[in-house]
Amino acid sequence: MRRFFSMILLAAMAWLVAGCSVSGDEYDKRLQAALPKEELAQAEQVLALLNSKDFDAIKKQMDPRFIGANFDQDIQRVGAMLPDEKPILTKTIGSRTNTFNGTLSQYTLSFEQQFSKSWLLTAVQLQKENGKTQVIGINVEPKTQSLATENVFTFEGKGALHYLVFALAVLIPLFIVLTLVLCLLTPIAKRKWLWMLFIAVGITNFVFNWSSGAHSFQLLHASILGAGFMKNGPYAPCIISLGFPLGAIIFLLRRRALMAKAASATNPTIATVAEPVKSGDSVDGPAAVQVDPPNAAR
């Protein structure tokens, strides 16, 4: 039995690690197939102008409605973040498209660039309206390493909270699964499926970013098996969510009472009440007892 539980625990741990690991090649193929080609070409042109610090050419491609009074100072601050060298590698790592009323579309294309001593993340935001595409924003973030390295699932450099979250992410689904099996084997008078549904769901939601350690809490939330794992590509962090196994705990506390109720329903106790014998009636059968008067035998 101990060996069986050890195998289940190892399988759950492997499931967690696999859920937080995504093939980079597979993600890149899907991304390349989904990229808007015309907007990608324009965003790459803006990125090249940014690397060459040709800010006037960038300003000409901007939507005038998004050029603020401090645009020149802001773009100069962005330029100060750029290394004075050509990038070794430029890679498209993300794309998002939003369409409003079918007439206006916004695109955010994200790039990662490698330099000799640093990395740079750049997001170019475009807006297409009435057939014309213009730049509406540029975000630049310097990095010391690539996003894939930064967001890899690892225990190196992690603290006690990371180990606790990982342990709960393995143990809560395992606990719920074993309780479901126990419920299946437990005689319950009626509506066993409701109990199983209640057991299978974890309530509330604790969301944990494995890379940064940032976390949040949602009170009104339900999750199957009380845990979830999400990693949107190799450049995104692994997000672990935990739910409280309230249904499984309540079932274990109520299990004996449910079994007793099922037993009483299966083997009911039959009580027989004898009616009083009226004067002149004859009494037959093993339950009849005749009592003679005290002087009858004399």
Buried (B, 14 or more C-beta within 10 A) or exposed (E): EEEEEEEBEEEBBEBBBEBBEBEEEEBBEEBEEEBBEEBBEBBBBBBEBBBEBBBEBBBEBBBEEEBEEEBEEEBEEBBEEBBEEEBEEBBBBBBEBEEEEEEEBBBBBBBBBBBEEBBBBBBBBBBBEEEEBBBBBBEBEEBEEBBBEBBBBEEEEBEEEBEEBBEBBBBBBBBBBEBBEBBEEBEBBEEBEEBBEBBBBBBBBBBBBBBEEEBEEEEEBEBEBBBBBEBEBBBBBBBBBBBBBBBBBEBBEEBEEBBEBBEEEEEEEEEEEEEEEEEEEEEEEEEEEEEEEEEEEE
